[in-house]
Amino acid sequence: MKRNSVLFVGCGDIGVRSGVRLLAKDWQVAGLRRDPTSLPEGFMPCAGDYTESGTLDFIAELQPQYIVATFNPSDRSEEGYFRGFAGGAQNLLVGLGRHRPRLILLVSSTRVYSENAGGWVDEAAALAVHDPRARAIIAAEQTLLESVHPVSVVRFAGIYGYPGGRLLVRIKRGELSSREPQRFSNRIHRDDCAGFLCHLLECAESGRELAPVYNGVDDLPAPQFEVDSWLAAALAQRVTLAEPQLGEAHNPLVSVNKRCSNHLLHASGYELEYPDYRTGYKVVLGAAE
């Protein structure tokens, strides 16, 4: 592959969106997924399962200058998380062989933080070592960060932007999170996920040194009840809402309560396309009409 070349390992929606942007800037883009036949035109399709030993051995010959790893659990069990994240990271290192990419970007999650009382967390905050699924993600981070390769980790939170996303479906059913106890949530639009990843790749290409870890979140952590209520009001003219049902039983974020700082994201020079949930969801709701 030529100098400005990137391989997306686990090329799902974020990988595709990132790759399309890079193709427009004349990068060479390869995408690995189990079935790569649906990748957009211009992608080099690579078939494989990163959870399987030996599947990534082709990377040593392909020699991409950049790698973006977007691992997912093979299933929702604890074992599935370790297989998808920790196993995927280990298989990636083995697949690299003697090849030394200029940068590996690992897409991670703010789930790794232990904070659960509404406090602010930055990239150095304590990690959730008592959560087995978080430990699987942490293990993937550590495997790559402790390797011989240059690595940056991007911890995304609450990726949204899908017209049929779970939050919108829940609000359309009239199910709002409870007002009390107040629980903060964090999020980022999927276009900003792609934009930030591409920004970091371009920073690395220009020779800039990256931080080892970034929080990929927008500017406005907000109580989930506030987000739900705003969406309910925005949807009122478009759908018939059921009577709102408040309570912990209807709050899928019952265990989530932290505010994630994006200081390093801004310090990198990236400008968010959607700095808060209102600007982002206005676009989502418009696309859904």
Helices and strands as residue ranges (DSSP letters): E 5-9, H 13-23, E 28-33, G 36-38, E 44-47, H 59-62, E 66-69, H 78-81, I 82-86, H 87-96, E 103-109, G 110-112, E 120-121, H 132-145, E 151-156, E 159-160, H 166-172, E 184-185, E 188-189, H 190-205, E 213-216, E 222-223, H 224-235, G 248-250, E 259-260, H 263-267, H 277-288
